[in-house]
Protein backbone atom coordinates (compact mmCIF):
# COMPACT_ATOMS: atom_id res chain seq x y z
CA UNK A 1 0.00 0.00 0.00
CA UNK A 2 2.84 2.41 0.77
CA UNK A 3 4.50 1.74 -2.59
CA UNK A 4 1.30 2.63 -4.43
CA UNK A 5 1.16 6.01 -2.70
CA UNK A 6 4.77 6.74 -3.57
CA UNK A 7 4.20 5.91 -7.23
CA UNK A 8 1.04 8.02 -7.31
CA UNK A 9 2.87 11.05 -5.90
CA UNK A 10 5.66 10.67 -8.45
CA UNK A 11 3.22 10.54 -11.38
CA UNK A 12 1.43 13.64 -10.18
CA UNK A 13 4.75 15.48 -10.02
CA UNK A 14 5.48 14.48 -13.62
CA UNK A 15 2.05 15.65 -14.76
CA UNK A 16 2.61 18.98 -13.03
CA UNK A 17 5.97 19.37 -14.78
CA UNK A 18 4.32 18.57 -18.13
CA UNK A 19 1.63 21.20 -17.52
CA UNK A 20 4.27 23.84 -16.78
CA UNK A 21 6.22 22.94 -19.94
CA UNK A 22 3.05 23.09 -22.08
CA UNK A 23 2.10 26.43 -20.52
CA UNK A 24 5.51 27.90 -21.35
CA UNK A 25 5.41 26.39 -24.85
CA UNK A 26 2.05 27.99 -25.69
CA UNK A 27 2.67 31.45 -24.20
CA UNK A 28 2.81 33.10 -27.68
CA UNK A 29 -0.57 31.59 -28.57
CA UNK A 30 -2.12 32.78 -25.31
CA UNK A 31 -0.73 36.27 -25.85
CA UNK A 32 -2.19 36.42 -29.36
CA UNK A 33 -5.59 35.29 -28.05
CA UNK A 34 -5.56 38.02 -25.40
CA UNK A 35 -4.29 40.76 -27.72
CA UNK A 36 -6.55 40.24 -30.72
CA UNK A 37 -9.88 38.57 -30.00
CA UNK A 38 -11.30 39.93 -33.27
CA UNK A 39 -8.51 38.91 -35.68
CA UNK A 40 -8.94 35.13 -35.81
CA UNK A 41 -6.45 34.68 -38.67
CA UNK A 42 -3.61 36.04 -36.55
CA UNK A 43 -4.46 33.68 -33.70
CA UNK A 44 -4.40 30.66 -36.01
CA UNK A 45 -1.15 31.82 -37.62
CA UNK A 46 0.57 32.07 -34.24
CA UNK A 47 -0.94 28.75 -33.16
CA UNK A 48 0.33 26.91 -36.25
CA UNK A 49 3.80 28.48 -36.01
CA UNK A 50 3.89 27.55 -32.35
CA UNK A 51 2.69 23.98 -32.94
CA UNK A 52 4.98 23.08 -35.81
CA UNK A 53 8.07 25.24 -35.21
CA UNK A 54 7.81 26.17 -31.52
CA UNK A 55 10.09 23.32 -30.47
CA UNK A 56 12.95 25.22 -32.08
CA UNK A 57 14.18 28.38 -30.41
CA UNK A 58 13.78 30.33 -33.65
CA UNK A 59 10.21 29.12 -34.19
CA UNK A 60 9.18 29.97 -30.63
CA UNK A 61 10.60 33.49 -30.94
CA UNK A 62 8.95 33.87 -34.34
CA UNK A 63 5.57 32.96 -32.81
CA UNK A 64 6.28 35.29 -29.89
CA UNK A 65 7.08 38.18 -32.24
CA UNK A 66 4.02 37.48 -34.38
CA UNK A 67 1.83 37.51 -31.23
CA UNK A 68 3.03 41.03 -30.40
CA UNK A 69 2.91 42.39 -33.96
CA UNK A 70 0.00 44.52 -35.04
C-alpha positions as CSV (number, residue, x, y, z in Angstrom):
1,X,0.0,0.0,0.0
2,X,2.8,2.4,0.8
3,X,4.5,1.7,-2.6
4,X,1.3,2.6,-4.4
5,X,1.2,6.0,-2.7
6,X,4.8,6.7,-3.6
7,X,4.2,5.9,-7.2
8,X,1.0,8.0,-7.3
9,X,2.9,11.0,-5.9
10,X,5.7,10.7,-8.5
11,X,3.2,10.5,-11.4
12,X,1.4,13.6,-10.2
13,X,4.7,15.5,-10.0
14,X,5.5,14.5,-13.6
15,X,2.1,15.7,-14.8
16,X,2.6,19.0,-13.0
17,X,6.0,19.4,-14.8
18,X,4.3,18.6,-18.1
19,X,1.6,21.2,-17.5
20,X,4.3,23.8,-16.8
21,X,6.2,22.9,-19.9
22,X,3.0,23.1,-22.1
23,X,2.1,26.4,-20.5
24,X,5.5,27.9,-21.4
25,X,5.4,26.4,-24.8
26,X,2.0,28.0,-25.7
27,X,2.7,31.5,-24.2
28,X,2.8,33.1,-27.7
29,X,-0.6,31.6,-28.6
30,X,-2.1,32.8,-25.3
31,X,-0.7,36.3,-25.8
32,X,-2.2,36.4,-29.4
33,X,-5.6,35.3,-28.0
34,X,-5.6,38.0,-25.4
35,X,-4.3,40.8,-27.7
36,X,-6.5,40.2,-30.7
37,X,-9.9,38.6,-30.0
38,X,-11.3,39.9,-33.3
39,X,-8.5,38.9,-35.7
40,X,-8.9,35.1,-35.8
41,X,-6.5,34.7,-38.7
42,X,-3.6,36.0,-36.6
43,X,-4.5,33.7,-33.7
44,X,-4.4,30.7,-36.0
45,X,-1.1,31.8,-37.6
46,X,0.6,32.1,-34.2
47,X,-0.9,28.8,-33.2
48,X,0.3,26.9,-36.2
49,X,3.8,28.5,-36.0
50,X,3.9,27.5,-32.3
51,X,2.7,24.0,-32.9
52,X,5.0,23.1,-35.8
53,X,8.1,25.2,-35.2
54,X,7.8,26.2,-31.5
55,X,10.1,23.3,-30.5
56,X,13.0,25.2,-32.1
57,X,14.2,28.4,-30.4
58,X,13.8,30.3,-33.7
59,X,10.2,29.1,-34.2
60,X,9.2,30.0,-30.6
61,X,10.6,33.5,-30.9
62,X,8.9,33.9,-34.3
63,X,5.6,33.0,-32.8
64,X,6.3,35.3,-29.9
65,X,7.1,38.2,-32.2
66,X,4.0,37.5,-34.4
67,X,1.8,37.5,-31.2
68,X,3.0,41.0,-30.4
69,X,2.9,42.4,-34.0
70,X,0.0,44.5,-35.0
